[in-house]
Amino acid sequence: MARITTPLKIGNLELTNRLIMPPMATSKAGAQGEITPTLLQYYDEKTHGGYFGMVITEHTFVSTDGKSNFNQISSADNSMLSGLCQLSNIIHNNGCPVILQLNHAGSGTKTNVIASQPVAPSAVINPSKADMELPRELKCDEIEKIVSDFANAALRGKQAGFNGVEIHSCHGYLLNQFLSPLTNRRTDEYGGNIKGRIHVHLQVLRAVRKTVGNDFPILFRLGATDNMEGGLSLDDCIMAAKELENEGADMLDISGGMCRYTVPDSENSGYFIKQAKAVKGAVSIPVMLTGGIRTIETAELLLQNNVSDFIGVGRPVFNDSTWVKNAIIKFDSETENE
């Protein structure tokens, strides 16, 4: 039976425990997306002591038209390599493996952020946030360019010393927009049923794998539910998970889609337990659950109930940098007394 401190591998990367620092946007990067001393200080503080099994960085934009917010980290060009190296080094020096998250915002951004009209699978206003703009529908050659942008950003992550990359398809961003029937109304090979709606995901995964090689973990963050009428079904989510595993994803990180990272009446811990457990039952690669997990006891119970293989703990750590240290010490102490 898995415990918090049971080691587990993601591809060839061995993690010493099951607690993950998940992606949390900080808006601490520079105006062009460069790594700043403030950002380095933040990650140094959060990972001090090496208590996390693994750290996944906040999302980085793979191209300038895919930037979601001001002061977001960039992985979009080679000028960012030295800063990304500094980021991976500071987390490694604290004793944690680190994954670089890659994203394109699609219609999850605004004209004033990217200085052009946002793009999307279809000209549909993004329902994940209020006051979003009508995007322009992507042409097929533009989609191919975005696939290439993900692959190039992944290579930068490898060159900068990260242990792997995570491809972001959650929270209403571009790949999630392709996944969800709420935002994907295309009638070509990128739309229609679930196999069409995940066509671009598989293209991105193939392109990244070809670029980084077989011994570099690729994680996929999957928006497993929209919690909106006409949104992604659980059956389609499971099929997407199976296809991603078949295409070579090393781990699936389960979170929300158009509902972003919370659900209605979200006082209970583990917002996406139902989806994570269903995905875990359908695939053989590790599965991670994030959302509303606030105590070490809850994390341990989720592992014991076979809901997921890894637990992402975000807000408690964002609010208290000593949370994971105290949680691991408490767990070790209680384990000794069992």
Secondary structure, DSSP 8 states (H G I E B T S, - for coil): ---TT--EEETTEEESSSEEE-------S-TTS---HHHHHHHHHHHTT--SSEEE---EESSGGG--STT-EE-SSGGGHHHHHHHHHHHHHTT--EEEEEE--TTSS-HHHHSS--EESSS---TTSTT----EE--HHHHHHHHHHHHHHHHHHHHTT-SEEEEEE-TT-HHHHHH-TTT----STTSSSHHHHTHHHHHHHHHHHHHH-TTS-EEEEEE----STT---HHHHHHHHHHHHHTT-SEEEEE-STTTT--TTTTSS-TTHHHHHHHHHH-SS-EEEESS---HHHHHHHHHTTS-SEEE--HHHHH-TTHHHHHHHHHHHHHHT-
